[in-house]
Amino acid sequence: MREILQEIKQVIDNVDVTIISYVDEEGYPISKAMLKPRKVEDLKVFWFSTNTSSNKVKSFRNNSKASIYFFDKSTFKGVSIKGNVEVIDTKSVKESIWQDGDLLYYSKGVEDPDYCVLKFIVDKYRYYSNFKSIDINVKDM
């Protein structure tokens, strides 16, 4: 298991884009490209910055179920992760993942009302490599 988790971590660390999916208010799945997570805790919690005004934040406030997907096109490895998202707008959490270049997107800084954090809490993984898929429950990690 340790070797597989190391491969998963390598895929996640080597990508610049994350695909995040959520369920819209009509019940349809929507996928959106985002920048890579700002922080990853033990492959169990992923932290993203985003706009409070976005459709995904509105949807997550109504339905926290989500998935994120990472893929390495050079090795054809992919990591699909199911979980739940919390929308967080407390100053201390926003400060914890703030980066210098964020002023470009949030002109009022950490206290910009259009800046929030998505905390993605992992439930299950599906890892694809060498023409095989492996399912991993986060409780087994």
Secondary structure as GFF3:
##gff-version 3
##sequence-region A 1 141
A	DSSP	alpha_helix	2	13	.	.	.	ID=ss1
A	DSSP	beta_strand	17	23	.	.	.	ID=ss2
A	DSSP	beta_strand	29	35	.	.	.	ID=ss3
A	DSSP	beta_strand	39	41	.	.	.	ID=ss4
A	DSSP	beta_strand	45	51	.	.	.	ID=ss5
A	DSSP	alpha_helix	55	62	.	.	.	ID=ss6
A	DSSP	beta_strand	65	72	.	.	.	ID=ss7
A	DSSP	beta_strand	77	88	.	.	.	ID=ss8
A	DSSP	alpha_helix	91	97	.	.	.	ID=ss9
A	DSSP	three_ten_helix	100	104	.	.	.	ID=ss10
A	DSSP	three_ten_helix	109	111	.	.	.	ID=ss11
A	DSSP	beta_strand	115	129	.	.	.	ID=ss12
A	DSSP	beta_strand	132	137	.	.	.	ID=ss13
A	DSSP	three_ten_helix	138	140	.	.	.	ID=ss14
###
